[in-house]
Amino acid sequence: MSTLSALAAAALLAACATVAADTPAQAREGVLVGPNGMTLYTFDRDPANGGKSVCNGPCATNWPPLMAPAGAAARGDWSVVTRDDGSRQWAYKGKPLYFWVKDAKPGDRSGDGVNKVWQLARP
């Protein structure tokens, strides 16, 4: 590989790493997954584009939110909602995102369809 090709490849890899690090979740096998590789879900009872999560208390124990850091800001399809306790949560296309406590490893999708109100988060 020429020096120019090696530099171009390195620049491309750096750009991809920057993009990946700049989003709170990634698409993998048709669904969104969190930084830990675990599947993310949406809750049908959350108001569409309502900027709010209605999954609190025991609900949030079973469906932990994809938390957003204090300095997180909306960008593209990503937004941040403020939870009832004042913490912040990532939302994708207006829908807050959650993990499912019963998923044991990356790739598990056992929360899809629970109580007919939990859905896989799709890009």
Residue, then its C-alpha position, 0 to 999 in steps of 0.5 A: m500500500s502506498t503512503l498516500s493510500a495508507l494515509a487516506a485509509a487512516a483518515l477514513l477510519a478516524a472519520c468513522a470512529t468520530v461519527a460512531a462516537d458522536t451518536p448515542a446508539q448504533a444500528r446493528e442488524g436492523v435495530l438500534v443498540g446502545p453503546n454496550g451493544m444491547t438492544l434498544y426499545t420504544f414504548d407505545r405509551d410515550p407521546a409521539n414527539g412529546g418530549k417526555s417519557v411516561c416510563n418511570g418508577p418500577c417501569a424504568t427498573n424493568w426498562p432502563p432508559l438510555m441516559a443522556p449526559a448533562g451536556a447532550a444536545a439534539r442533533g439530526d434524528w436524536s433528541v433529549v427528553t427530561r424525565d420526571d426525576g430531572s435526569r435526561q434520556w435519549a430519544y430517536k425520532g421523538k421516541p425515548l429509548y430503553f433497554w430491557v432488563k431481561d435481555a442478557k447479552p448483546g443481540d437478545r431481543s426478548g423485549d419485542g412485543v412485551n404487553k403489546v406496547w414495547q417495540l424494537a427501536r429501528p433506525 
